[in-house]
Every structure is written in structure tokens, then in C-alpha cells.
Amino acid sequence: MNVVIIGGGEKGKFGNDLVNRLRNEGHDVYILSHKLNGTNDPKQMSVDFTKLELVLDTFEKLISHLDTIDLFLYNTSGKSHLLNQEKSFTSTAEFDLVAWQNSLNIVATVPYNLIVKALSKMNENSKIFYMTTALATNFNRTEYTRFAGYAGGKALMIHIMLGFAHYNDKGAIVSILSPHFDYDNKKHYDSVFEGICKYIANITKEQNGKIVEFFQ
């Protein structure tokens, strides 16, 4: 299986753990990330995600020799500087157009464009996954409300993923994963990790367009 993971280079994190799991299972895994993390991985490339054209060119190079992409997973949020402070919602707030553009690039514009490119190498057996957050779907919460830019960008991408689920012309299965990773609690993290791996491996057409939570 040819796998492309966006954001899987940092050791000790979900993306890299998934890369290692899939490679140990014999799959051919390619990574596009913000930085190389000193891995010297010949199947990993890095790029500045705030520069859309550069991201797309680098992605083209990464997948150029692949005839088919069986699994695509977008698993990076980068550093969102958009609306993440309480002062952003006061009468003295300042508008930073570059911060808006860069943050939206990372959480929505880039994944949308990468999925379009990946689809050109997909078929009805291919799978597309986007990692989101519960902040993007819980509108009744009173905690973490200052992270509006991060949550809002993720919410935008959820709607885009639903569009891909119903209208992509290759018949690929599309799903949105909403996990909570407690890296300080190995037992909890391992349980969530195993649940996601099982879901990815066994997803069927019935799960197309679904948002699935993994919290335990």
C-alpha cells in the first residue's frame, strides 16, 4: 500500500508512530512535514507550509513516481498564530492579515489543494483522512474559547472534507478523525493510537464522510 502522511516526522508523536507502524506492516510510506527532524529519511521531504506554491511543488516531487496513492492522511496544524489570545477579542485588537493567511493555509488551504492533487492518483479503494479537534465541533463549550483561529480553521476543513466525501470523482473513502492524545499518559495514548490504527485499516464505504472521535 502506498501511503502519504502530511506531518509524520516528529518522534514520539502520533504521526511518526503511525509511519513506523505502517512501515513495519510492509507499506510504502512517504512523509511531507514542516521540518526533517534530523531523520535522514529518503522518503520524507520538508517545506514551509505558509508558502502554498512551494508546498504543492514539493508534494509533486514526493509523489511523482507513485502510480497509486492508497492512503492519504493530513496530520499537521503547524503553529497557528491566528486569534489565539484573549486580547484578540477586545476593542484594542489588531488585525494581522499575514497571520490570517498563514494560519488558514496550514489548516485548510494546503490540505484542500494536497487532497486535490492526491486524488489524481486514487481510486475507489483509496482512503483520505483529516485530523481535526473536538474544539471545531463543540460550539457549547466555555473552555479554550480563545483558540478561535485554530478551531475555526479546522471547522472549515471539516466542511471541505464532507464535500470531498460526497463529490470526489475517484470514489475514494473520506473520513475525519477527532482524537485526544494524552502523551503524558502512555496507557491512554496507546489505547487511542490502537483505535485509530484499527479504524484506518478497516474503514468501509459506510464510514464515508463520518467524523469519528477517539478519546479512550
Residue, then its C-alpha position, 0 to 999 in steps of 0.5 A: m500500500n502506498v501511503v502519504i502522511i502530511g506531518g509524520g516526522e516528529k518522534g514520539k508523536f502520533g504521526n511518526d508512530l503511525v509511519n513506523r507502524l505502517r512501515n513495519e506492516g510492509h507499506d510504502v510510506y512517504i512523509l511531507s512535514h514542516k521540518l526533517n527532524g534530523t531523520n535522514d529519511p529518503k522518503q520524507m521531504s520538508v517545506d514551509f507550509t505558509k508558502l502554498e506554491l512551494v508546498l504543492d511543488t514539493f508534494e509533486k516531487l514526493i509523489s511523482h513516481l507513485d502510480t497509486i496513492d492508497l492512503f492519504l492522511y493530513n496530520t499537521s496544524g503547524k503553529s497557528h498564530l491566528l486569534n489565539q489570545e484573549k486580547s484578540f477579542t477586545s476593542t484594542a485588537e489588531f488585525d494581522l492579515v499575514a497571520w490570517q493567511n498563514s494560519l488558514n493555509i496550514v489548516a485548510t488551504v494546503p490540505y484542500n489543494l494536497i487532497v486535490k492533487a492526491l486524488s489524481k492518483m486514487n481510486e475507489n479503494s483509496k482512503i483520505f483522512y483529516m485530523t481535526t479537534a473536538l474544539a471545531t465541533n463543540f460550539n457549547r463549550t466555555e473552555y479554550t474559547r480563545f483558540a478561535g483561529y485554530a478551531g475555526g480553521k479546522a471547522l472549515m476543513i471539516h466542511i471541505m472534507l464532507g464535500f470531498a466525501h460526497y463529490n470526489d470523482k475517484g470514489a475514494i473513502v473520506s473520513i475525519l478523525s477527532p482524537h485526544f492524545d494524552y502523551d503524558n499518559k502512555k496507557h491512554y495514548d496507546s489505547v487511542f493510537e490502537g483505535i485509530c490504527k484499527y479504524i484506518a485499516n478497516i474503514t468501509k464505504e459506510q464510514n464515508g464522510k463520518i467524523v469519528e472521535f477517539f478519546q479512550 
